[in-house]
């Protein structure tokens, strides 16, 4: 039983790593599908950071198998396997090439961590595991960007103007609304346009030529002329961005990549500050054992 215990521990850790990889892929795809590129949701950010943090913890604990070179290669393979399983039926562009690239980079980074572990006298997880951990987080950031780039139907028809207008809420919207109303009121006074005459054909023709006829309305029983800021911002922003709509795919892919990189940066900072606790618990519960081995050092003297 004692001989099989390390194998059981390894299997459990690798299954956890596989599950966390699949779960993180699911959250990334959900984010891309919901087109939340221009909004920030605290709940979504917390879920992504938490899953990434747990994945880093699990990957770090597999270091207990790193007595030889070959176990070092297993963790990157498990992560890539999880990505492959979840995205098996997806239409991600260049997916086989991407998977091979992150697999090779993950193995290379894990091997660098293995060399660092061998060269250090005392175990220092934040330094030893830095190359491997950063490679994993970079892989998921690239995956998020590639998922976005591979679904042009989501970005080409994205109503950016509406999303921007929807972000204008509370005091900001009220300030902009009042500013527009005051400007339009002064302009109408100069043109001697009154609220009760706003529906006249001649007045409507003037407003149409100015491109604002559909945004202007009046308050009943008053002389107040109002401007619908939401519709005005939506239309004008979309009109401004329409010539560049063909670049939306790569632009939003880069945006999503940077966004997830920032999420994972937060997760990595938390990991660096707390990984000592994880290893202390692993040692205390017997998941990891501390072994001290004699080391021979070669020096040159006269």
Buried (B, 14 or more C-beta within 10 A) or exposed (E): EEEEEEEEBBEEBBEBBBBBBBBBBEBBBEBBEEBBBEEEEEEBBEBBBBBBBBBBBBBBBBBBBBEEEEBBBBBBBBBBBBBBEBBEEEEBEEBEEBBEBBBEBBBEBBBBBBBBBEEEEEEEBBEBBBBBBBBBBBBBBBBBBBBBBBBBEBBEEBEBBBBBBBEBEEEEBEEBBEEBBEEBBEEBEEEEBBBEEBEEEEBBEBBEEEEBBEBBEBEEEEEEBBBBBBBBBBBBBBEEBEEEBEEBBBBBBEBBBEBBBEBBBBBBEBBBEEBEEBBEEBEEEEBBEEEEEEEEEEEEEE
